Amino acid sequence: MNQDEAIQLAIRQVKHIQAQAERIVKGDRSEVAIESFAKYSMELTDFVNKNIPSDEINSYLKELPFVNYKRSDVKLWQYLVFPSWWMSLYKDLNAKNKIIEEIKEARNKYANLELLLKGLTG
């Protein structure tokens, strides 16, 4: 794959991850959507880092927030101990709210990355 093809593919991927971020910010706050965003974000960063040899782009990639989200599993015994179950849900809600803020920041950073990538093309 030549550099122009890699740039065009990266631009498409950046647009896709921005759309994913927008869906999450607008209301699809499921664990699956957030985990998918986090995984795709890492894969996209790796792809750009490996296939686009630009110091400016590579240094900008280091500014992207790393979204790390793990589901909090409620264990069977927590259902039996009523306050424990609610505390787990409350912690999960707080973690999701924090992640949503990180995703908003990442969405804006990906918009800037898209502009940087477009600047590398003809």
N, C-alpha and C positions, 0 to 999 in steps of 0.2 A: 504494500500500500504506500503510495507516495504521500508527501506532506499535504498537498491540496485535498486529497481524498480524506485524509485523517482529520483535517480541519473541518471539512464539510460534515463528516460523521460526528465529530465532537459538537459542532453547532446544533445538529439535530438532537443529540443526546442532552445538551444543555436545555434546549427548548422543552424537551420531554420532562426533565427533572423539575423545571420551573412549573410546568403544568401539574405535576404531582404535588409540589409544594403548595400551589394555589388551592388544589382540592382539599388538602389537609387543613390549611388555614381557614378555608371557607366552611368547613364542617365535617369532613370525613376524618374523624379522629380515631379511627379504629386502630388497634394494635398492629394489624396486618399492614395497613397503609403506612404507618409510621416506620415499622421495621423495613418495609419495602423501600421507602425513601432513604433510610439510613444505608441500606446495602447498596442501592443503586448509586448513591452519592459517592461511596468509597470506590466502586467500580469505575465510575466516570472519572474521578480524580486520578486513579491509576492509569486509565486509558490515555488521558491527556498528557500525563507526566511521561509515559513511555513513548508516545507516538508524535508528540509535537515538541521539537527541540527549540524552545524559546525560553530564555532566562526570565523575561518579564512574566510570561504565563506561569512558569514553574514557581516563581516567587509568589505570585498571586494565589496559586493553589494552596500555599501554606496559610493564607489568611482565611480560607473557607472554614466555617465552623464544623467540627466533627460531631455529628449527631449520633449519640449512643443511647439506645433505648432498649430496655428489656422489660418484658411483661412481668407484672407481679402476679405470681400464681397464688391463689387462695387455696390453702390446703384444707383437707377434710376436717381436721381438728379445729381449724380456725372458724369454720361454720358452727361448730359446737360451742365455741367460746365467743359469744356474741360481740363483745367490744373489740376483740382481736380482728374479726372479719371487717368491721367498719374502719378500723385503723388502716388495714391493708388497702381498702378501697380509697381512703383519703390520701394515703401516700402515693398511690398510683395516679390519682387525679392531679396532685401537685407535680409529680414527675412529668405527666403529659403536658401540663400547662407550661412547664419550663422548656420542654422539647418543642412545643409549638412556637415559642419565642425564638428558639434557635433555628427552626425551620424558616421562620419569617426572615431572619437575618441571612440565612443561606440562600433563600430565594433572591434577595437583593444582590448578593455577591455573585450568584450565577448569572444575573442579568448583566453585571459588569464583565464577567468572564466571556459572555457571548459577544459583547462589544470588542473585547480584546482579541478574540478569535477572528471576528469579522475583519479586524484591522490587519490581520496577517494575510488575508486573501487579496488578490489583485486589486 
